[in-house]
Amino acid sequence: MSVFLIVFFPLMYFFLKSLKSVKIKFFYDGSLKSFLLAILISSLFCFIKLLFTSSYKQIPDNFILNFVNLYLFDFFIFFAVGFLLIILASRKNFYHKVLTILPFMLGFYSIYMPYTCLLTYEKTDMFLLFAKPTTFFAMIFSVWILIYFFAKSIKNNESIWIKILLIFFALVISMIPATIEILNFLNILFVLKIILIILIFAVSVLLFFIFASKSNPDEII
């Protein structure tokens, strides 16, 4: 069953890349380099982490501490550092750098997600094998599209309130997987957990179709 976890993020990359043939362009032509570079960086990071840190995550019986730990160290820091690396390393314009985020993050989690789910928890259950990778992908995809629209709003000189709303929604959506995981580990509020899972999938599908309806394969952004 761990095969799904191992192949999920690479499959999502190649699936989104293949959509160019139906006139939906999520990636620019050189995205494979970003994807493979992120795999290399993630492999080195996980190897170093495996050598020098505790084997298993210490999960405190506290919602807030759990949330801060999962949100910061499973997503936010990686996303922020990854985006910073893209900004510093790429000579392309800002909008091209925004497009680089998605293949880079999919490459990073192609290694980091199996590592963290299979090697840093005492017990690997169905949630870690299926729910965590899929909800994380839905979140990363949704946040990326909102940042894409934020970049377009800058280019088109749109209202400051549109920019604020886009960033606000991106932040809220980015917190959903960590919240779901905490509810699962603490075994509380089962109905809320299911609602949040349905919500994150629904949001990602909605944003997919919004993006597809506005996407121009011949335009970078």
N, C-alpha and C positions, 0 to 999 in steps of 0.2 A: 504493500500500500504506500510505502514511502516513495515509490517511483513517481507518483503524481506530484508530490512535493518537489522532487528533484528536477523534473522536466517542465513544471508549470510556467515559470517565468521566461525561460528560453522560448517555449511555445508561444507565449503571448507576444513576445517580441516579433517572431517571424510571422505570426498571424497579422499583427498590425502592419508590419512591413508589406505583406502581400496585398493589403487593401489598396495600394497604389494602383493596381491593375483595374480596380473598379472606381477609379477617380476619387478615392478618399486618401489624402496624403497626410499621414501622421509623422512620417520621418523624412528628413532630407536624404539625398543620395549617399552621403558618407556616414550614415548613422551606425553602420556595422562597426566602424572603428571605435566609436564611443562605447558601444555595447561590449566589445571585446576588452577594451581598456578597463572598463568598470569591473569585468569579471576578474581580470588580473589584480586590480587593486583590492577587490573584495577577498580574493584568495589569499593574498599576502596578509591582509588585516586579520582574517579568521585564523590563519596559521600562527601569527604572533599572539593573538588573543588566546588560542588554545595552549600555547607554551607558557604564558606568563600570568594567566588569570585562573580563577576558580572554575572547575569543570561545570558546576551547576549554578543556575540562577538562584539567588536567595529571594524568596517571595514573601514579603512581610504581610501579615494579616491586617492590612490597612489600605483602604481604597485610594486615598490621596497619594501615599508613598508609592503604591503600585503604579498609579497613573503617571506620576512624574518619571519614574524609572522606565516604564515601557515607552512612553511618548518620546522622551528625550533620547534614550539609548537604542530604541528600535527604529526610530524614524527621523525625528527632527534634526538631530546632530548630523546624521548621514546626509540628509537632504541639503542642509545648509552648507556643509563642507563640500559636498559634491557640486553644488551650484557655484560655490566660490572657486573651486578648482576649474570649472568650466569657464567662468568669467576671466580668470587669470591666464589660463592656458590657451584659450581660443583667440584667434585674431579676427574672427567674424564679428558681424554686428550683434547688438544685444538681442534682437529677435531670433537670429540664428542660434544664439546661445540658449534661449528659452526652449527652442525645439530640441536641443541636445539633452535636456534634462530627462525626458522620458526614456530614450534608449539607454542612457547612463544608469538610471535607477533600476531599470529592468535587468541590466547586466549585473549591477551590484547585488541585487536580491536573488539573482540566480544562484549565487554561492552563499550569501549570508542567511537567507531564509532556511535552506536545508540545514546549514550549520547550527543555527540557533535552535531550530525545532527538534533536531535529532540528537544534538550533543550537549545542549545546555539545560535540558529539563530532565528531571529524574524519570518521568514517565511520558512517553509520546502517545497521545490519544488522538481520536478522530478530529478533534478541534484543531490540533496543531498540524495534522496531516492535510486537512482540507479547508477548514474554515479560515484559519489564519492566513495562508497564502492567498486565497481568493479575495478575502476582504481587504488585505493589504494592496493587492493589485487594483481593486476597484477604487481604493482611496488614492493611490499614487496617480492613477489615470485621471481621476476627477480633479485632483489638485493641479495636475499639470495642465489640463484644459483651462481651468480657471486662471492660472498664471499666464497661459497663452492669450486668453481674452484680455487680461490685465495689460499685457504688453501691447496688444492691438489698441486698447483704449488710450495708451500713451501716444502711440503713433497717430491715432485719429483725433487726438486732443479732446477726448470726451470728458464729461463732468467728473469732478473729483469724487462725487458720491458714488458713481459707478465703480471707480477704482477702489474705494473703501469697501463697498459691498462685495466685490470680487475677492479681495484679500480676506475679509471677514468670513465669507463662506468657505474659502480654502482652508482657513485655520480650523473652523468648526468641523469640516469633513475630515481633516487630518487627525482629529482626536477620536474619531469613532472606532477604529480598530483597537486602539489601546483600551478604550472603555469596554468594548465587547470582551476582550481577553480577560480583563479584571473581573467582570461579571461571571465569566466562565470559571476562573480559578477559585473565586470566593463562593461559587455556587449560589448566587443570589439573583433575584429579579430576572428569572428565566424569560418571562414575557418581554421585558424590555430588551434583553439580549437578542431575541428573535426579531423584534421590531427594528433594532439598529442594523442587524444583518440585512434585512429586507430593504431598509432605507438606503444603505450604502450601495447595494447593487442597483436599486432603482435610480439613484442619482447618477451613477456611472453610465447606465444605459441611456438615460435622458441626455446627459452631456455628450455621449457618443453621437447621438442623432443630431443634436444641435451643431456639433462640430462638423459632422458629415454634410449637413445642409449648407454650411458656410465655407467648406473647404474648397480651395482652388489648387489642384495638383501642380499648376505651373507657378504658384506663388509661394515663397518661403514663409511669409506671414502677412 
